[in-house]
Amino acid sequence: MRTNCWTTGCLAAILVSAATSVAGAVQEPSINGVVVEDVTRSYTFDRIGSDIESGPFFDKDFYQGNVRSMVIRAPDGTFDFYFHIKTSTAELKGFSFQWDIPTSYTLIHHLTDPEMQWQPLTPAGPPPGTFASSALGFSALWTEDEISDGSLLEGILVLDTDAKAYAATATYQVRDDIDRLRGNYHGSSPMFVTFGPAIPEPETYALMLCGLGALVLGVHRRKTTVPPECSRRQLPA
């Protein structure tokens, strides 16, 4: 595992304050590295459900908000992935981020408003502060429901990965659902394309191209260069 400011002592300090909400909003973490991508997308989607007393219902555009995603180049040259989820109407229960290739990661920052417990969705990954490998995605489920003020108003997740390249090949989604005796409902945003770990790395492409170019040049020279002994060779009489 890497040892930069996101891990070791800094990681412990972040986790101690991970459940703190400040004036109704989560506190932004300090960024250890250079932000190379910064994209904010808004979401709007419906709520569909049924109630034991009133029957089926459909709430158009019930969920609204935005998700800010960033790619951060850490001092060791690897990339971290940041997500800031906000709601302007209604509340959320979960967030999922999926990438296409096995990539080791550590959940290094997790803050929510209101303060909530968190658990990973199987087989997405470990609890905060632990390390996972060969993970193809990451999902956060806020465990309490609205009875105990557990639905999400705002949250930040930061994943420290060992990826040395990234591309717009990952997706994320926010959602909400409940299933009870008195009724149920559900809703989920579209799948948004975002940045995630990628292979092969850009430098690998460069090395492959250089190697191929050298090979082609070498073959060309062998075909066009006449050895000295051939120039002195005489044809038989």
C-alpha positions in Angstrom: 0.0 0.0 0.0 1.1 3.5 -0.7 2.3 5.7 2.1 1.4 9.3 1.3 -0.5 11.8 3.4 -3.8 10.1 2.6 -2.6 7.1 4.5 -0.7 6.6 7.8 -1.1 9.5 10.2 -3.3 11.7 8.0 -5.7 8.8 7.4 -6.2 8.4 11.1 -6.9 12.1 11.5 -9.4 12.1 8.7 -11.2 9.0 10.1 -11.5 10.5 13.6 -13.4 13.5 12.1 -15.3 11.5 9.5 -18.7 11.7 11.2 -18.6 15.4 11.9 -21.2 17.7 10.3 -20.6 21.5 10.4 -23.6 23.9 10.3 -25.8 21.5 8.4 -23.1 20.7 5.8 -20.2 18.3 5.6 -16.7 19.7 5.9 -14.5 19.5 2.8 -11.3 17.4 3.1 -8.0 18.9 2.3 -6.8 17.8 -1.2 -3.4 16.1 -1.1 -2.3 16.4 -4.7 -3.3 18.2 -8.0 -6.9 18.2 -9.2 -6.7 17.1 -12.9 -10.5 16.7 -13.5 -13.4 18.5 -11.8 -17.0 17.8 -13.1 -20.3 18.6 -11.5 -23.5 17.0 -12.9 -27.1 17.5 -11.7 -29.6 14.7 -11.4 -33.4 14.6 -11.4 -35.5 11.4 -11.1 -38.8 10.2 -10.0 -40.1 8.3 -7.0 -42.4 5.4 -7.5 -44.2 3.5 -4.7 -47.3 2.4 -2.9 -48.9 3.1 0.4 -51.1 0.8 2.4 -53.7 3.5 2.9 -53.5 5.7 -0.2 -52.4 3.1 -2.8 -49.9 3.6 -5.6 -48.2 6.9 -6.1 -45.8 8.6 -8.6 -43.8 11.6 -7.6 -42.3 13.2 -10.7 -38.9 14.8 -10.3 -39.0 14.0 -6.6 -35.2 13.7 -6.3 -33.0 16.6 -7.3 -29.4 17.5 -6.6 -25.9 17.2 -8.0 -22.7 15.1 -7.7 -19.3 16.7 -8.0 -16.6 14.2 -9.1 -12.8 14.9 -9.2 -9.7 13.1 -10.2 -6.7 13.9 -8.0 -3.1 13.2 -8.9 -1.4 12.2 -5.6 2.2 13.1 -4.9 3.3 9.5 -5.7 1.8 9.7 -9.2 -1.3 7.6 -8.6 -4.9 8.9 -8.9 -7.5 9.4 -6.2 -11.3 9.8 -6.9 -13.5 12.2 -5.1 -17.3 12.4 -4.9 -19.5 15.1 -3.3 -23.2 14.2 -3.3 -25.8 16.9 -2.5 -29.6 16.9 -2.5 -31.7 20.0 -3.0 -35.0 18.1 -2.7 -35.7 14.8 -1.0 -33.0 12.5 0.5 -30.9 9.6 -0.7 -30.0 6.2 0.6 -27.1 5.0 -1.6 -24.3 5.8 -4.0 -22.5 3.4 -6.3 -19.3 4.0 -8.4 -18.2 1.3 -10.8 -15.0 0.9 -12.8 -14.0 -1.7 -15.4 -10.6 -3.0 -14.2 -9.3 -4.5 -10.9 -7.9 -1.6 -8.9 -6.8 -1.6 -5.3 -8.2 1.2 -3.2 -8.7 2.6 0.3 -11.7 4.5 1.4 -9.9 7.5 3.0 -12.6 10.0 3.5 -16.3 9.6 4.4 -18.5 12.4 5.7 -22.3 12.7 5.7 -25.0 15.1 6.8 -26.8 14.1 8.9 -24.2 12.0 10.7 -24.8 8.4 9.7 -23.3 4.9 9.9 -22.1 3.5 6.7 -21.5 0.0 5.3 -20.3 -1.3 2.0 -22.5 -3.3 -0.3 -21.3 -6.8 -0.9 -19.0 -7.4 -2.7 -18.0 -3.8 -3.2 -15.5 -3.3 -0.4 -14.3 -2.9 3.1 -15.3 -0.4 5.9 -13.5 3.0 6.0 -9.8 2.9 6.4 -9.2 -0.6 5.2 -7.6 -1.8 2.0 -9.0 -3.8 -0.8 -7.6 -5.3 -4.0 -9.1 -6.6 -7.3 -12.2 -4.4 -6.7 -14.3 -3.6 -9.7 -16.4 -1.0 -8.0 -17.4 0.8 -4.9 -20.9 1.2 -3.3 -21.9 3.2 -0.2 -25.1 2.4 1.6 -26.3 4.6 4.4 -27.7 2.1 6.8 -30.4 4.0 8.7 -33.7 5.0 7.1 -35.7 8.2 7.5 -37.3 7.2 10.8 -33.9 7.6 12.5 -32.8 10.5 10.4 -30.6 8.3 8.3 -31.3 9.4 4.7 -28.5 11.3 3.1 -28.7 15.1 2.5 -25.0 15.5 1.6 -22.0 13.3 1.6 -18.4 13.1 0.5 -16.4 10.0 -0.4 -12.7 9.9 -1.4 -11.1 6.7 -2.7 -7.3 6.4 -2.7 -6.4 4.0 -5.5 -3.2 2.5 -6.9 -4.2 3.5 -10.5 -1.5 5.2 -12.5 -3.9 6.1 -15.3 -7.5 7.1 -15.7 -10.1 7.5 -18.4 -13.9 8.2 -18.8 -14.8 4.6 -18.5 -16.5 4.5 -15.0 -20.1 5.2 -14.0 -21.9 6.3 -10.9 -25.5 6.4 -9.7 -27.5 7.7 -6.7 -30.7 6.1 -5.4 -33.3 5.7 -2.7 -35.6 3.0 -1.7 -37.7 1.6 1.2 -39.7 -1.6 1.7 -42.0 -1.8 4.7 -45.3 -3.3 5.8 -47.0 0.1 5.4 -45.7 0.7 2.0 -42.6 1.0 -0.3 -41.0 3.2 -2.8 -37.9 3.5 -4.9 -36.0 5.8 -7.3 -32.6 5.9 -8.9 -30.8 8.4 -11.1 -29.4 7.6 -14.6 -26.0 6.0 -14.8 -23.5 8.9 -15.2 -20.2 8.4 -17.1 -17.3 9.6 -15.1 -13.5 9.0 -14.7 -12.1 5.8 -13.3 -8.9 3.8 -13.2 -7.7 2.7 -16.7 -5.1 0.4 -18.3 -2.9 0.3 -20.2 -1.2 3.3 -18.9 -0.4 6.2 -21.3 3.3 5.6 -20.9 2.7 2.0 -21.9 1.3 3.2 -25.2 4.3 5.5 -25.7 6.7 2.6 -25.0 4.8 0.3 -27.3 4.8 2.9 -30.1 8.5 3.6 -29.7 9.3 -0.1 -29.7 7.3 -0.7 -32.8 8.9 2.2 -34.5 12.4 1.0 -33.7 11.5 -2.5 -34.9 10.1 -1.1 -38.3 13.1 1.1 -38.7 15.5 -1.8 -38.0 13.8 -4.0 -40.6 13.8 -1.3 -43.2 17.5 -0.7 -42.7 18.3 -4.4 -43.0 16.4 -4.5 -46.3 18.0 -1.4 -47.9 21.6 -1.7 -46.6 24.0 -3.7 -48.8 26.8 -5.4 -46.8 30.3 -4.5 -48.0 31.2 -8.1 -48.9 28.2 -8.2 -51.2 29.4 -5.2 -53.2 32.8 -6.9 -53.8 31.2 -10.3 -54.8 31.6 -11.1 -58.5 29.1 -13.1 -60.5 30.3 -16.5 -61.7 31.5 -16.6 -65.3 
